[in-house]
Amino acid sequence: MIKPASPAVRALLLALAVVGLALPWWFNLRYFASGGGVAPEVFFGTAFANPLTTAITLDVYLAAFAFSVGVAVDREAGARRWWTLPITFFVGLSFALPGYLWWRSAPPHG
């Protein structure tokens, strides 16, 4: 069970989620505006363009997969935990992970 976090920790997690949404999407929108796309050959060609982007891409995708496994086995979070999976892969891990930790660290209700 995840224990409730202090208000300061919860505020930090929420701030990290907001930054994790805004910053990557700033660059994603710049990528799309410059002609980038999500077609697999275009997207993955760019993501694996050189050793550095390959390392970063693999790091993020492996971390997202591990996070997803952790969410899937977190039965204490209940059925509502599944919102993280589409958000992780369609919005971003840097938003979903701190957002999930913020959500899970809330004091119990009732």
Biopython code that builds the backbone (N, CA, C, O; Angstrom):
import numpy as np
from Bio.PDB.StructureBuilder import StructureBuilder

atoms = [
    (1, "MET", "N", (0.837, -1.188, 0.000)),
    (1, "MET", "CA", (0.000, 0.000, 0.000)),
    (1, "MET", "C", (0.880, 1.250, 0.000)),
    (1, "MET", "O", (1.861, 1.334, 0.739)),
    (2, "ILE", "N", (0.525, 2.186, -0.815)),
    (2, "ILE", "CA", (1.238, 3.463, -0.839)),
    (2, "ILE", "C", (0.663, 4.339, 0.270)),
    (2, "ILE", "O", (-0.547, 4.554, 0.351)),
    (3, "LYS", "N", (1.546, 4.833, 1.110)),
    (3, "LYS", "CA", (1.108, 5.691, 2.207)),
    (3, "LYS", "C", (0.825, 7.091, 1.685)),
    (3, "LYS", "O", (1.449, 7.532, 0.720)),
    (4, "PRO", "N", (-0.113, 7.793, 2.317)),
    (4, "PRO", "CA", (-0.365, 9.178, 1.900)),
    (4, "PRO", "C", (0.917, 10.007, 2.029)),
    (4, "PRO", "O", (1.667, 9.867, 2.995)),
    (5, "ALA", "N", (1.148, 10.854, 1.056)),
    (5, "ALA", "CA", (2.328, 11.711, 1.066)),
    (5, "ALA", "C", (1.985, 13.058, 1.685)),
    (5, "ALA", "O", (0.819, 13.438, 1.788)),
    (6, "SER", "N", (3.015, 13.758, 2.087)),
    (6, "SER", "CA", (2.813, 15.089, 2.641)),
    (6, "SER", "C", (2.294, 16.013, 1.548)),
    (6, "SER", "O", (2.491, 15.744, 0.363)),
    (7, "PRO", "N", (1.638, 17.093, 1.932)),
    (7, "PRO", "CA", (1.177, 18.053, 0.925)),
    (7, "PRO", "C", (2.312, 18.582, 0.047)),
    (7, "PRO", "O", (2.108, 18.832, -1.141)),
    (8, "ALA", "N", (3.500, 18.754, 0.617)),
    (8, "ALA", "CA", (4.629, 19.256, -0.174)),
    (8, "ALA", "C", (5.040, 18.244, -1.241)),
    (8, "ALA", "O", (5.312, 18.622, -2.381)),
    (9, "VAL", "N", (5.088, 16.973, -0.884)),
    (9, "VAL", "CA", (5.451, 15.931, -1.853)),
    (9, "VAL", "C", (4.378, 15.824, -2.929)),
    (9, "VAL", "O", (4.689, 15.694, -4.113)),
    (10, "ARG", "N", (3.125, 15.880, -2.518)),
    (10, "ARG", "CA", (2.035, 15.811, -3.502)),
    (10, "ARG", "C", (2.081, 17.020, -4.444)),
    (10, "ARG", "O", (1.831, 16.877, -5.641)),
    (11, "ALA", "N", (2.395, 18.194, -3.919)),
    (11, "ALA", "CA", (2.511, 19.393, -4.772)),
    (11, "ALA", "C", (3.669, 19.232, -5.760)),
    (11, "ALA", "O", (3.549, 19.611, -6.925)),
    (12, "LEU", "N", (4.789, 18.671, -5.297)),
    (12, "LEU", "CA", (5.921, 18.431, -6.190)),
    (12, "LEU", "C", (5.547, 17.436, -7.289)),
    (12, "LEU", "O", (5.873, 17.660, -8.455)),
    (13, "LEU", "N", (4.870, 16.348, -6.938)),
    (13, "LEU", "CA", (4.450, 15.361, -7.934)),
    (13, "LEU", "C", (3.504, 15.985, -8.955)),
    (13, "LEU", "O", (3.614, 15.721, -10.153)),
    (14, "LEU", "N", (2.589, 16.799, -8.488)),
    (14, "LEU", "CA", (1.654, 17.458, -9.399)),
    (14, "LEU", "C", (2.399, 18.433, -10.317)),
    (14, "LEU", "O", (2.114, 18.502, -11.513)),
    (15, "ALA", "N", (3.347, 19.181, -9.761)),
    (15, "ALA", "CA", (4.136, 20.104, -10.584)),
    (15, "ALA", "C", (4.950, 19.333, -11.623)),
    (15, "ALA", "O", (5.049, 19.762, -12.773)),
    (16, "LEU", "N", (5.535, 18.198, -11.228)),
    (16, "LEU", "CA", (6.286, 17.378, -12.179)),
    (16, "LEU", "C", (5.383, 16.840, -13.284)),
    (16, "LEU", "O", (5.801, 16.758, -14.439)),
    (17, "ALA", "N", (4.158, 16.477, -12.943)),
    (17, "ALA", "CA", (3.217, 16.002, -13.962)),
    (17, "ALA", "C", (2.888, 17.115, -14.951)),
    (17, "ALA", "O", (2.835, 16.877, -16.157)),
    (18, "VAL", "N", (2.670, 18.314, -14.452)),
    (18, "VAL", "CA", (2.357, 19.450, -15.335)),
    (18, "VAL", "C", (3.538, 19.754, -16.250)),
    (18, "VAL", "O", (3.363, 19.951, -17.453)),
    (19, "VAL", "N", (4.733, 19.792, -15.683)),
    (19, "VAL", "CA", (5.931, 20.027, -16.495)),
    (19, "VAL", "C", (6.136, 18.865, -17.471)),
    (19, "VAL", "O", (6.526, 19.071, -18.620)),
    (20, "GLY", "N", (5.867, 17.635, -16.996)),
    (20, "GLY", "CA", (5.998, 16.459, -17.843)),
    (20, "GLY", "C", (4.988, 16.408, -18.970)),
    (20, "GLY", "O", (5.188, 15.688, -19.948)),
    (21, "LEU", "N", (3.924, 17.148, -18.852)),
    (21, "LEU", "CA", (2.960, 17.287, -19.939)),
    (21, "LEU", "C", (3.385, 18.417, -20.879)),
    (21, "LEU", "O", (3.414, 18.244, -22.098)),
    (22, "ALA", "N", (3.709, 19.560, -20.306)),
    (22, "ALA", "CA", (3.969, 20.757, -21.118)),
    (22, "ALA", "C", (5.277, 20.683, -21.909)),
    (22, "ALA", "O", (5.293, 20.959, -23.108)),
    (23, "LEU", "N", (6.350, 20.318, -21.254)),
    (23, "LEU", "CA", (7.655, 20.375, -21.911)),
    (23, "LEU", "C", (7.776, 19.401, -23.083)),
    (23, "LEU", "O", (8.117, 19.834, -24.184)),
    (24, "PRO", "N", (7.513, 18.111, -22.897)),
    (24, "PRO", "CA", (7.618, 17.217, -24.060)),
    (24, "PRO", "C", (6.662, 17.595, -25.186)),
    (24, "PRO", "O", (7.017, 17.503, -26.361)),
    (25, "TRP", "N", (5.457, 18.018, -24.832)),
    (25, "TRP", "CA", (4.498, 18.347, -25.885)),
    (25, "TRP", "C", (4.864, 19.628, -26.619)),
    (25, "TRP", "O", (4.470, 19.803, -27.772)),
    (26, "TRP", "N", (5.601, 20.518, -25.989)),
    (26, "TRP", "CA", (6.126, 21.686, -26.689)),
    (26, "TRP", "C", (7.005, 21.214, -27.843)),
    (26, "TRP", "O", (6.902, 21.713, -28.964)),
    (27, "PHE", "N", (7.864, 20.252, -27.554)),
    (27, "PHE", "CA", (8.755, 19.725, -28.592)),
    (27, "PHE", "C", (8.015, 18.812, -29.567)),
    (27, "PHE", "O", (8.336, 18.793, -30.756)),
    (28, "ASN", "N", (7.037, 18.064, -29.086)),
    (28, "ASN", "CA", (6.234, 17.246, -29.997)),
    (28, "ASN", "C", (5.521, 18.124, -31.026)),
    (28, "ASN", "O", (5.508, 17.810, -32.217)),
    (29, "LEU", "N", (4.935, 19.212, -30.565)),
    (29, "LEU", "CA", (4.228, 20.108, -31.490)),
    (29, "LEU", "C", (5.191, 20.747, -32.477)),
    (29, "LEU", "O", (4.842, 20.943, -33.641)),
    (30, "ARG", "N", (6.394, 21.074, -32.030)),
    (30, "ARG", "CA", (7.414, 21.599, -32.950)),
    (30, "ARG", "C", (7.800, 20.548, -33.982)),
    (30, "ARG", "O", (8.002, 20.874, -35.151)),
    (31, "TYR", "N", (7.902, 19.292, -33.563)),
    (31, "TYR", "CA", (8.207, 18.186, -34.466)),
    (31, "TYR", "C", (7.119, 18.050, -35.530)),
    (31, "TYR", "O", (7.420, 17.929, -36.717)),
    (32, "PHE", "N", (5.863, 18.070, -35.108)),
    (32, "PHE", "CA", (4.752, 17.957, -36.060)),
    (32, "PHE", "C", (4.689, 19.170, -36.982)),
    (32, "PHE", "O", (4.414, 19.030, -38.174)),
    (33, "ALA", "N", (4.941, 20.352, -36.439)),
    (33, "ALA", "CA", (4.896, 21.580, -37.255)),
    (33, "ALA", "C", (5.988, 21.590, -38.324)),
    (33, "ALA", "O", (5.836, 22.232, -39.363)),
    (34, "SER", "N", (7.081, 20.884, -38.071)),
    (34, "SER", "CA", (8.168, 20.849, -39.047)),
    (34, "SER", "C", (8.025, 19.691, -40.032)),
    (34, "SER", "O", (8.952, 19.391, -40.784)),
    (35, "GLY", "N", (6.862, 19.043, -40.024)),
    (35, "GLY", "CA", (6.610, 17.975, -40.986)),
    (35, "GLY", "C", (6.741, 16.575, -40.440)),
    (35, "GLY", "O", (6.564, 15.611, -41.184)),
    (36, "GLY", "N", (7.045, 16.430, -39.159)),
    (36, "GLY", "CA", (7.137, 15.102, -38.552)),
    (36, "GLY", "C", (5.775, 14.446, -38.482)),
    (36, "GLY", "O", (4.748, 15.123, -38.537)),
    (37, "GLY", "N", (5.766, 13.146, -38.361)),
    (37, "GLY", "CA", (4.505, 12.425, -38.308)),
    (37, "GLY", "C", (4.576, 11.229, -37.390)),
    (37, "GLY", "O", (5.620, 10.918, -36.817)),
    (38, "VAL", "N", (3.433, 10.557, -37.262)),
    (38, "VAL", "CA", (3.350, 9.379, -36.406)),
    (38, "VAL", "C", (3.290, 8.078, -37.196)),
    (38, "VAL", "O", (3.151, 7.006, -36.607)),
    (39, "ALA", "N", (3.392, 8.155, -38.506)),
    (39, "ALA", "CA", (3.488, 6.935, -39.298)),
    (39, "ALA", "C", (4.730, 6.182, -38.815)),
    (39, "ALA", "O", (5.780, 6.795, -38.623)),
    (40, "PRO", "N", (4.629, 4.876, -38.618)),
    (40, "PRO", "CA", (5.749, 4.136, -38.016)),
    (40, "PRO", "C", (7.104, 4.377, -38.673)),
    (40, "PRO", "O", (8.102, 4.550, -37.974)),
    (41, "GLU", "N", (7.157, 4.390, -39.992)),
    (41, "GLU", "CA", (8.464, 4.561, -40.635)),
    (41, "GLU", "C", (9.046, 5.951, -40.398)),
    (41, "GLU", "O", (10.265, 6.107, -40.316)),
    (42, "VAL", "N", (8.191, 6.951, -40.287)),
    (42, "VAL", "CA", (8.659, 8.318, -40.027)),
    (42, "VAL", "C", (9.016, 8.475, -38.552)),
    (42, "VAL", "O", (10.109, 8.928, -38.211)),
    (43, "PHE", "N", (8.082, 8.095, -37.685)),
    (43, "PHE", "CA", (8.272, 8.282, -36.243)),
    (43, "PHE", "C", (9.469, 7.495, -35.733)),
    (43, "PHE", "O", (10.359, 8.056, -35.094)),
    (44, "PHE", "N", (9.493, 6.193, -36.015)),
    (44, "PHE", "CA", (10.583, 5.367, -35.493)),
    (44, "PHE", "C", (11.892, 5.639, -36.219)),
    (44, "PHE", "O", (12.963, 5.452, -35.643)),
    (45, "GLY", "N", (11.826, 6.075, -37.467)),
    (45, "GLY", "CA", (13.045, 6.487, -38.155)),
    (45, "GLY", "C", (13.697, 7.664, -37.474)),
    (45, "GLY", "O", (14.923, 7.738, -37.385)),
    (46, "THR", "N", (12.881, 8.586, -36.990)),
    (46, "THR", "CA", (13.392, 9.748, -36.262)),
    (46, "THR", "C", (13.833, 9.360, -34.851)),
    (46, "THR", "O", (14.886, 9.792, -34.382)),
    (47, "ALA", "N", (13.019, 8.540, -34.176)),
    (47, "ALA", "CA", (13.313, 8.150, -32.798)),
    (47, "ALA", "C", (14.607, 7.340, -32.693)),
    (47, "ALA", "O", (15.301, 7.396, -31.677)),
    (48, "PHE", "N", (14.925, 6.587, -33.752)),
    (48, "PHE", "CA", (16.125, 5.757, -33.751)),
    (48, "PHE", "C", (17.166, 6.284, -34.748)),
    (48, "PHE", "O", (17.918, 5.508, -35.338)),
    (49, "ALA", "N", (17.200, 7.600, -34.924)),
    (49, "ALA", "CA", (18.047, 8.219, -35.947)),
    (49, "ALA", "C", (19.540, 8.096, -35.657)),
    (49, "ALA", "O", (20.341, 8.053, -36.591)),
    (50, "ASN", "N", (19.924, 8.040, -34.405)),
    (50, "ASN", "CA", (21.340, 7.937, -34.043)),
    (50, "ASN", "C", (21.449, 7.229, -32.695)),
    (50, "ASN", "O", (20.428, 6.981, -32.054)),
    (51, "PRO", "N", (22.641, 6.903, -32.258)),
    (51, "PRO", "CA", (22.772, 6.173, -30.989)),
    (51, "PRO", "C", (22.156, 6.897, -29.785)),
    (51, "PRO", "O", (21.597, 6.247, -28.901)),
    (52, "LEU", "N", (22.247, 8.211, -29.739)),
    (52, "LEU", "CA", (21.685, 8.941, -28.599)),
    (52, "LEU", "C", (20.163, 8.864, -28.591)),
    (52, "LEU", "O", (19.568, 8.544, -27.561)),
    (53, "THR", "N", (19.522, 9.154, -29.726)),
    (53, "THR", "CA", (18.058, 9.086, -29.752)),
    (53, "THR", "C", (17.580, 7.653, -29.560)),
    (53, "THR", "O", (16.516, 7.432, -28.980)),
    (54, "THR", "N", (18.348, 6.677, -30.036)),
    (54, "THR", "CA", (18.002, 5.272, -29.814)),
    (54, "THR", "C", (18.049, 4.957, -28.323)),
    (54, "THR", "O", (17.136, 4.318, -27.800)),
    (55, "ALA", "N", (19.093, 5.393, -27.637)),
    (55, "ALA", "CA", (19.216, 5.147, -26.202)),
    (55, "ALA", "C", (18.063, 5.787, -25.429)),
    (55, "ALA", "O", (17.469, 5.153, -24.557)),
    (56, "ILE", "N", (17.750, 7.039, -25.749)),
    (56, "ILE", "CA", (16.668, 7.737, -25.054)),
    (56, "ILE", "C", (15.328, 7.069, -25.347)),
    (56, "ILE", "O", (14.522, 6.877, -24.437)),
    (57, "THR", "N", (15.084, 6.715, -26.605)),
    (57, "THR", "CA", (13.827, 6.063, -26.973)),
    (57, "THR", "C", (13.671, 4.734, -26.249)),
    (57, "THR", "O", (12.615, 4.455, -25.684)),
    (58, "LEU", "N", (14.716, 3.916, -26.264)),
    (58, "LEU", "CA", (14.632, 2.623, -25.578)),
    (58, "LEU", "C", (14.466, 2.803, -24.077)),
    (58, "LEU", "O", (13.700, 2.071, -23.449)),
    (59, "ASP", "N", (15.169, 3.763, -23.494)),
    (59, "ASP", "CA", (15.053, 4.033, -22.066)),
    (59, "ASP", "C", (13.617, 4.386, -21.694)),
    (59, "ASP", "O", (13.071, 3.857, -20.726)),
    (60, "VAL", "N", (13.014, 5.275, -22.463)),
    (60, "VAL", "CA", (11.654, 5.716, -22.157)),
    (60, "VAL", "C", (10.644, 4.594, -22.368)),
    (60, "VAL", "O", (9.759, 4.389, -21.537)),
    (61, "TYR", "N", (10.772, 3.866, -23.478)),
    (61, "TYR", "CA", (9.811, 2.787, -23.740)),
    (61, "TYR", "C", (9.949, 1.647, -22.741)),
    (61, "TYR", "O", (8.938, 1.081, -22.325)),
    (62, "LEU", "N", (11.150, 1.296, -22.349)),
    (62, "LEU", "CA", (11.324, 0.246, -21.337)),
    (62, "LEU", "C", (10.798, 0.704, -19.975)),
    (62, "LEU", "O", (10.173, -0.077, -19.256)),
    (63, "ALA", "N", (11.045, 1.951, -19.624)),
    (63, "ALA", "CA", (10.512, 2.484, -18.373)),
    (63, "ALA", "C", (8.986, 2.537, -18.409)),
    (63, "ALA", "O", (8.334, 2.232, -17.411)),
    (64, "ALA", "N", (8.414, 2.919, -19.546)),
    (64, "ALA", "CA", (6.955, 2.957, -19.681)),
    (64, "ALA", "C", (6.362, 1.561, -19.563)),
    (64, "ALA", "O", (5.310, 1.383, -18.949)),
    (65, "PHE", "N", (7.030, 0.572, -20.147)),
    (65, "PHE", "CA", (6.553, -0.804, -20.041)),
    (65, "PHE", "C", (6.624, -1.288, -18.592)),
    (65, "PHE", "O", (5.678, -1.901, -18.098)),
    (66, "ALA", "N", (7.737, -1.018, -17.910)),
    (66, "ALA", "CA", (7.872, -1.413, -16.506)),
    (66, "ALA", "C", (6.829, -0.714, -15.640)),
    (66, "ALA", "O", (6.238, -1.340, -14.761)),
    (67, "PHE", "N", (6.599, 0.560, -15.877)),
    (67, "PHE", "CA", (5.566, 1.308, -15.150)),
    (67, "PHE", "C", (4.192, 0.683, -15.386)),
    (67, "PHE", "O", (3.400, 0.549, -14.453)),
    (68, "SER", "N", (3.912, 0.305, -16.621)),
    (68, "SER", "CA", (2.622, -0.304, -16.956)),
    (68, "SER", "C", (2.430, -1.638, -16.246)),
    (68, "SER", "O", (1.331, -1.946, -15.783)),
    (69, "VAL", "N", (3.486, -2.423, -16.162)),
    (69, "VAL", "CA", (3.410, -3.688, -15.418)),
    (69, "VAL", "C", (3.127, -3.396, -13.950)),
    (69, "VAL", "O", (2.289, -4.056, -13.336)),
    (70, "GLY", "N", (3.822, -2.409, -13.385)),
    (70, "GLY", "CA", (3.584, -2.033, -11.992)),
    (70, "GLY", "C", (2.156, -1.580, -11.748)),
    (70, "GLY", "O", (1.563, -1.931, -10.728)),
    (71, "VAL", "N", (1.601, -0.813, -12.662)),
    (71, "VAL", "CA", (0.207, -0.370, -12.538)),
    (71, "VAL", "C", (-0.730, -1.576, -12.631)),
    (71, "VAL", "O", (-1.688, -1.685, -11.866)),
    (72, "ALA", "N", (-0.448, -2.473, -13.565)),
    (72, "ALA", "CA", (-1.319, -3.642, -13.761)),
    (72, "ALA", "C", (-1.378, -4.519, -12.520)),
    (72, "ALA", "O", (-2.429, -5.090, -12.226)),
    (73, "VAL", "N", (-0.286, -4.641, -11.789)),
    (73, "VAL", "CA", (-0.281, -5.504, -10.601)),
    (73, "VAL", "C", (-0.662, -4.744, -9.324)),
    (73, "VAL", "O", (-0.747, -5.352, -8.258)),
    (74, "ASP", "N", (-0.887, -3.458, -9.408)),
    (74, "ASP", "CA", (-1.268, -2.647, -8.246)),
    (74, "ASP", "C", (-2.771, -2.775, -8.002)),
    (74, "ASP", "O", (-3.534, -1.841, -8.247)),
    (75, "ARG", "N", (-3.171, -3.913, -7.531)),
    (75, "ARG", "CA", (-4.605, -4.199, -7.325)),
    (75, "ARG", "C", (-5.235, -3.272, -6.285)),
    (75, "ARG", "O", (-6.430, -2.986, -6.351)),
    (76, "GLU", "N", (-4.438, -2.806, -5.334)),
    (76, "GLU", "CA", (-4.975, -1.917, -4.299)),
    (76, "GLU", "C", (-5.478, -0.599, -4.873)),
    (76, "GLU", "O", (-6.292, 0.082, -4.249)),
    (77, "ALA", "N", (-5.002, -0.242, -6.051)),
    (77, "ALA", "CA", (-5.439, 1.018, -6.668)),
    (77, "ALA", "C", (-6.831, 0.894, -7.269)),
    (77, "ALA", "O", (-7.453, 1.905, -7.596)),
    (78, "GLY", "N", (-7.325, -0.322, -7.419)),
    (78, "GLY", "CA", (-8.665, -0.521, -7.960)),
    (78, "GLY", "C", (-8.709, -0.403, -9.472)),
    (78, "GLY", "O", (-7.690, -0.192, -10.130)),
    (79, "ALA", "N", (-9.900, -0.542, -9.999)),
    (79, "ALA", "CA", (-10.089, -0.531, -11.452)),
    (79, "ALA", "C", (-9.759, 0.820, -12.070)),
    (79, "ALA", "O", (-9.414, 0.895, -13.249)),
    (80, "ARG", "N", (-9.860, 1.874, -11.296)),
    (80, "ARG", "CA", (-9.597, 3.218, -11.836)),
    (80, "ARG", "C", (-8.143, 3.426, -12.220)),
    (80, "ARG", "O", (-7.819, 4.442, -12.835)),
    (81, "ARG", "N", (-7.254, 2.498, -11.878)),
    (81, "ARG", "CA", (-5.835, 2.659, -12.188)),
    (81, "ARG", "C", (-5.547, 2.567, -13.673)),
    (81, "ARG", "O", (-4.503, 3.035, -14.128)),
    (82, "TRP", "N", (-6.446, 1.978, -14.435)),
    (82, "TRP", "CA", (-6.186, 1.716, -15.844)),
    (82, "TRP", "C", (-6.095, 2.972, -16.700)),
    (82, "TRP", "O", (-5.666, 2.883, -17.850)),
    (83, "TRP", "N", (-6.481, 4.140, -16.188)),
    (83, "TRP", "CA", (-6.356, 5.380, -16.959)),
    (83, "TRP", "C", (-4.908, 5.658, -17.328)),
    (83, "TRP", "O", (-4.633, 6.344, -18.312)),
    (84, "THR", "N", (-3.981, 5.125, -16.536)),
    (84, "THR", "CA", (-2.575, 5.434, -16.785)),
    (84, "THR", "C", (-2.038, 4.803, -18.068)),
    (84, "THR", "O", (-1.127, 5.357, -18.683)),
    (85, "LEU", "N", (-2.572, 3.677, -18.477)),
    (85, "LEU", "CA", (-1.981, 2.979, -19.621)),
    (85, "LEU", "C", (-2.105, 3.757, -20.925)),
    (85, "LEU", "O", (-1.087, 3.956, -21.589)),
    (86, "PRO", "N", (-3.288, 4.210, -21.333)),
    (86, "PRO", "CA", (-3.317, 5.007, -22.562)),
    (86, "PRO", "C", (-2.576, 6.332, -22.414)),
    (86, "PRO", "O", (-1.960, 6.808, -23.367)),
    (87, "ILE", "N", (-2.632, 6.929, -21.229)),
    (87, "ILE", "CA", (-1.939, 8.199, -21.028)),
    (87, "ILE", "C", (-0.424, 8.015, -21.128)),
    (87, "ILE", "O", (0.274, 8.874, -21.667)),
    (88, "THR", "N", (0.078, 6.898, -20.611)),
    (88, "THR", "CA", (1.511, 6.635, -20.677)),
    (88, "THR", "C", (2.010, 6.588, -22.112)),
    (88, "THR", "O", (3.047, 7.169, -22.435)),
    (89, "PHE", "N", (1.267, 5.892, -22.977)),
    (89, "PHE", "CA", (1.759, 5.671, -24.337)),
    (89, "PHE", "C", (1.259, 6.692, -25.357)),
    (89, "PHE", "O", (1.842, 6.813, -26.434)),
    (90, "PHE", "N", (0.190, 7.431, -25.042)),
    (90, "PHE", "CA", (-0.311, 8.414, -26.006)),
    (90, "PHE", "C", (-0.074, 9.854, -25.579)),
    (90, "PHE", "O", (-0.140, 10.760, -26.410)),
    (91, "VAL", "N", (0.199, 10.080, -24.307)),
    (91, "VAL", "CA", (0.512, 11.432, -23.828)),
    (91, "VAL", "C", (1.975, 11.492, -23.413)),
    (91, "VAL", "O", (2.726, 12.332, -23.908)),
    (92, "GLY", "N", (2.382, 10.615, -22.515)),
    (92, "GLY", "CA", (3.790, 10.568, -22.143)),
    (92, "GLY", "C", (4.019, 10.040, -20.747)),
    (92, "GLY", "O", (3.238, 10.291, -19.829)),
    (93, "LEU", "N", (5.104, 9.305, -20.604)),
    (93, "LEU", "CA", (5.497, 8.754, -19.310)),
    (93, "LEU", "C", (5.811, 9.861, -18.309)),
    (93, "LEU", "O", (5.507, 9.725, -17.123)),
    (94, "SER", "N", (6.414, 10.951, -18.770)),
    (94, "SER", "CA", (6.794, 12.027, -17.845)),
    (94, "SER", "C", (5.585, 12.746, -17.254)),
    (94, "SER", "O", (5.722, 13.496, -16.288)),
    (95, "PHE", "N", (4.412, 12.524, -17.824)),
    (95, "PHE", "CA", (3.157, 13.017, -17.251)),
    (95, "PHE", "C", (2.470, 11.922, -16.447)),
    (95, "PHE", "O", (2.020, 12.163, -15.327)),
    (96, "ALA", "N", (2.386, 10.722, -17.010)),
    (96, "ALA", "CA", (1.633, 9.634, -16.384)),
    (96, "ALA", "C", (2.255, 9.167, -15.076)),
    (96, "ALA", "O", (1.533, 8.925, -14.108)),
    (97, "LEU", "N", (3.567, 9.035, -15.025)),
    (97, "LEU", "CA", (4.212, 8.512, -13.819)),
    (97, "LEU", "C", (4.037, 9.433, -12.610)),
    (97, "LEU", "O", (3.553, 8.969, -11.578)),
    (98, "PRO", "N", (4.405, 10.711, -12.685)),
    (98, "PRO", "CA", (4.162, 11.543, -11.499)),
    (98, "PRO", "C", (2.673, 11.749, -11.237)),
    (98, "PRO", "O", (2.263, 11.898, -10.086)),
    (99, "GLY", "N", (1.853, 11.759, -12.301)),
    (99, "GLY", "CA", (0.411, 11.873, -12.089)),
    (99, "GLY", "C", (-0.154, 10.684, -11.323)),
    (99, "GLY", "O", (-0.993, 10.848, -10.437)),
    (100, "TYR", "N", (0.309, 9.495, -11.668)),
    (100, "TYR", "CA", (-0.131, 8.291, -10.966)),
    (100, "TYR", "C", (0.340, 8.305, -9.510)),
    (100, "TYR", "O", (-0.425, 7.983, -8.602)),
    (101, "LEU", "N", (1.599, 8.679, -9.296)),
    (101, "LEU", "CA", (2.110, 8.744, -7.926)),
    (101, "LEU", "C", (1.362, 9.797, -7.109)),
    (101, "LEU", "O", (1.093, 9.589, -5.926)),
    (102, "TRP", "N", (1.031, 10.912, -7.727)),
    (102, "TRP", "CA", (0.228, 11.939, -7.048)),
    (102, "TRP", "C", (-1.138, 11.367, -6.669)),
    (102, "TRP", "O", (-1.597, 11.531, -5.539)),
    (103, "TRP", "N", (-1.784, 10.691, -7.629)),
    (103, "TRP", "CA", (-3.107, 10.113, -7.403)),
    (103, "TRP", "C", (-3.057, 9.044, -6.312)),
    (103, "TRP", "O", (-3.927, 9.008, -5.442)),
    (104, "ARG", "N", (-2.044, 8.174, -6.353)),
    (104, "ARG", "CA", (-1.928, 7.082, -5.378)),
    (104, "ARG", "C", (-1.525, 7.572, -4.004)),
    (104, "ARG", "O", (-1.786, 6.889, -3.014)),
    (105, "SER", "N", (-0.897, 8.732, -3.909)),
    (105, "SER", "CA", (-0.405, 9.212, -2.612)),
    (105, "SER", "C", (-1.436, 10.070, -1.884)),
    (105, "SER", "O", (-1.124, 10.668, -0.854)),
    (106, "ALA", "N", (-2.643, 10.135, -2.400)),
    (106, "ALA", "CA", (-3.698, 10.945, -1.752)),
    (106, "ALA", "C", (-4.107, 10.286, -0.431)),
    (106, "ALA", "O", (-4.069, 9.063, -0.298)),
    (107, "PRO", "N", (-4.493, 11.103, 0.528)),
    (107, "PRO", "CA", (-5.021, 10.535, 1.775)),
    (107, "PRO", "C", (-6.302, 9.769, 1.465)),
    (107, "PRO", "O", (-7.011, 10.101, 0.515)),
    (108, "PRO", "N", (-6.603, 8.737, 2.271)),
    (108, "PRO", "CA", (-7.838, 7.981, 2.029)),
    (108, "PRO", "C", (-9.070, 8.864, 2.210)),
    (108, "PRO", "O", (-9.106, 9.749, 3.065)),
    (109, "HIS", "N", (-10.062, 8.601, 1.393)),
    (109, "HIS", "CA", (-11.316, 9.358, 1.476)),
    (109, "HIS", "C", (-12.311, 8.599, 2.337)),
    (109, "HIS", "O", (-12.340, 7.368, 2.341)),
    (110, "GLY", "N", (-13.110, 9.339, 3.052)),
    (110, "GLY", "CA", (-14.203, 8.728, 3.791)),
    (110, "GLY", "C", (-13.851, 8.455, 5.168)),
    (110, "GLY", "O", (-14.673, 7.937, 5.924)),
]
sb = StructureBuilder()
sb.init_structure("model")
sb.init_model(0)
sb.init_chain("A")
sb.init_seg("    ")
for serial, (resi, resn, name, xyz) in enumerate(atoms, 1):
    if name == "N":
        sb.init_residue(resn, " ", resi, " ")
    sb.init_atom(name, np.array(xyz, "f"), 0.0, 1.0, " ", f" {name:<3s}", serial, name[0])
structure = sb.get_structure()
